[in-house]
Amino acid sequence: MTHIFLTRQKKALTLLGHWFPTKKYRILYLIYRCFLLFIQWSFLLFNIIYMRQVWGDLEETSEGSYLLFTHATLSLKSTIFLMSKNRWSNILNFMESDIFAAQTSVHEKILSVDAMKMWSVYAFFITSATFNCIEWAVVPLLDNHGERVFPFKIWMPADPTKSPEYHIGYVYQVMAIYINAATFLTMDYLTASLIMFAATQLGIIEEKIKQIPATPLSATLEEKNKLINQNNEILNECIQHHQAVIRAKSSETRYTRARGTSRTSGLRRRWP
């Protein structure tokens, strides 16, 4: 089931350095991950230093606090995610259980449609974040009145009046804000996909129950008993399926609580 619901999330988190490294490229991937984490944590550190420098100035403090709390939350989520490898592995292995496998083309369609809905939501937010980051990167170049300034008000170990330092610092800030924004959104997208996976499985159970045939009054006793036994098998399968969904939901809930992710977790079959 993960190939339907989590393929895009895996690819995105792999690019962002947060997925499981393959054995073949493990060392290279860990180096790549350390580089991205350095960008993430250094941006937070520079923000903290800046906040300490402007502490007491209400306007500067309020402007800098937005970035500070956002990146502090991201760093917490990122750290917990990377420290929860075993829990993640258990969730993914459980999602691959045969009980969740699509049995008919209708079940496959339900899975595909809901997975595409999640992708559409993610695509909208990541596109919005991309344009927002582009705006943050371009506006200081167009509205600086001849003075060189960095896109964000954080402490920087670089002098914007000097050419190489300014360009390196500018590229660093743009890279950092986009990587951090994409990581933040993708991790929440992964959590939302786990919630949607449980809701989709309930939809498949609903479809199974709808397909249970009624026992005709004109049927013979033998036919009735045979049909009743078949219906009981389907109902027993639905009960086992539902229990598996509850276990999957419990695992997801423990994970999201550990990350401090707040969300509405009512298992809904369909979106309005």
N, C-alpha and C positions, 0 to 999 in steps of 0.2 A: 504493500500500500504506500510505502514511502516514495516510490517512484512516481506516483500520481500526485501526492499531496506535498511532498517536501523536496522535489527535484530543484525547483528554482531557489528555494531557501538555502539548500546545500551549496549551490553554485555561488550565490551571493555571499554567503558567509565564508566560503573558501577564498574568494577574492579579497575579503576583508580580514583574512587571517584568523578566523574563529572556528573553523571546522576541523574535523579529525584529519591529521596528516596521513598520507599514504606511506607505506613502509619504504617504497623506492625513493621518494623525495622528502623523507621525514626531516633530515637535517636542514635542507634548503628551505623547507616550508617553515620550520621553527625560527630560522633566521629572519625570514620574511615577516612572520608574526611578531617577532621582537621589534622589528623596525616600525611596524604599524602601531604597536603598543607604545613605543617610545614617542611617536608623534602624538598619540592620544594623551598620554600622561604628562608629557612636557607642556602641552597646551594648557592642561589643568594647572600645572605648577606655575606657569607664567601668569595665569589668571589670578592665582592666590597671591603671588608676589605683588601684582598690580593692585589688588584690593587692599592689601596692607599699606601700600604707598598712598592711596587716595582715601584711606579710612578717615572719616570725619567730614568729607565733602559729600553731601547728600546726593547731589546730581550724579557725580562720577561713580559713587558707590552703587546707586540704584541701577545705573546703566551696566556696570560690570557684574552685578549680582545675577543678572539673567544668564549670562554665559557661565558663570561659576556654578550655579545650581544645576544647569542643564548638563554640563560636562562632568560634574561630580556624580550625578545620577547615572550617566553613561558609564563612567569608570567602574561604579559599583556593579552595574548589570554585567559589564564585560568580565570583570573579575570572577563573579559568581558563576557565570556561564562557563568560563574556562576551568573552574575548579569543580564543576559538576559533570565531568566526563562519564563517570560510571553510571550516574543517574540517567544521563542522556542516552547512553548506550542501551540501558534497560528499556527505556521508553521506545526507542527505535526498534529494538528486537521484538518487543511486544506488539507493536503496530504491524509487524510482518507475520503475525500469527495467521493461520489458515482461517480462523473464525471471522476475520475481517475481509477475507478475499471476496471479490465480486463473483457471484454465481451465475448471473445472467447479463445480457446486454443492457437491460434496464438498470441494473446495479452499477454497471460501468459508466453509464450515462450520468447517473446521480453523482458518482464520484467525480467525474470529469467536469460537470457543470459547476459543482461547488468549489472545486479546485480552481477553476477559471475565475470564479467570482472573487476568490481571495487574491488571485494574481492581478485582477483588474484594480482592486483596492490598493494593493501594494504599488502597482505601476503609477497610479494617480498620485500617491503620496511621494514616491521617490522622484517623480517628474517635477512635482511642486518644489521639493527640496532642492533639486538640481537648479531650477530657475532662481530660487531664492539665493542659493550660494553664488550663482553667476551675478546676481544683482549686488550682493555684498562685495564681490570682487571688483566689479566695474565702477560702482558709484564713487568710491574714493578717487579713482583716476579722473573722473569727469567733474567732480565737485570739491576739489581741494584748493582752489584759488592759487595754484602754483606751488603750494607747499606739499612736500612728500609726507604722506601718512600711510600707516598700515590699515588694512580693512577693519581690524578689531582693536579695541583699546585694552591691550594686555601688555604686561612688561615683556620687552624683547631684548635679548642680548645682541642687539644690532642697532646701528645708527642709521635712520632713514635718510639722512643727508648724504651718506656715502653710497656710491652706486652699487658695488657688488653686494654689500650687506643689505641694502634696501630690496634688491631684486630677490635675493635668497630668502629674506624674511617674508616678503610678500607671497612668494610661491609656497613657503612653509605654511603660512596662515590659511591660504586658500585650500591647500591639500588637507590640512588638519580639519577644517570645518566641514569639508565634504565627506571625508572618511568618517568622521564622528557622526555626522547626520545620517549617512547611509547605514552605519553600524547600528545606531539607535533604532531606526525604522525597521531594519531587517530583523533584529532580534524581537521586536514587538510583533512583526509580521509572522515570525516563526511561532510565537506563543498563540497568536490568533488562529493560525492554521491548525494547531493542536486542538483548540476549542472547536473549530469548525469540523475537524475530523470526527470528533465525538458526535456532533450534531448530524453529520452526514450518515454515520453508522445508524443512528436512530431512524433516519429516513429510510435506510435499507430495511431495517426491521419492520417499519410501517408498511413498506411495499410487500414484504413477505406475508404479513398478516392479511393484507388486502387480497392476496392471491389464494387464500384458503377457501376452497369451494364449500358451498352449503350442501347439506345432506338432503337429497330429494325425497319427498314423502312416498313416491312411487317405487323407490328402490327396495330390493329384497333385503332380508336381514343380513345375508352374507355381504352384499354390496355396502350396506350401511356400516357394518363392522369394519370392513376394509377401508372405507373412506374415513371413518372416525380414527382408525389407527394412523392413517397417513396424516390427518390433520394434527393428531397428537404429536407426531414426530416433528412436524413443522413448528408447532408451538414450543416444544421442548428446545428445539434449535434456536428459536427466537429468544427464549429465556436465557440460554447459555450465551447467546450473542449480546444480550442486554447486560448481563453480568460482566462480560468482558469489557463492554463500553464503560461501565461504572469503574472498573479497575483502571482502565486507561485514563479516565477523567481524574481519578484520585491521584495517579502518578503525575499528571499534568498540573494539578492543583498544588501539590507539594513543591513542584519545581517553580511555579510562578510565585508562590508565597516566599520561597527562598530568595528569589530575585527582587521581591518587593514590587512586583507588577500588579497594579490595580486594574481590574476590568470586570465587566459584567459577565458572569459565567453561566447564565441560564442557557440550558441546552435547547436551542430553537431549531426546528426542522428547516424552516425557510426564512429567507430575508424578505422584508416587505418590498 
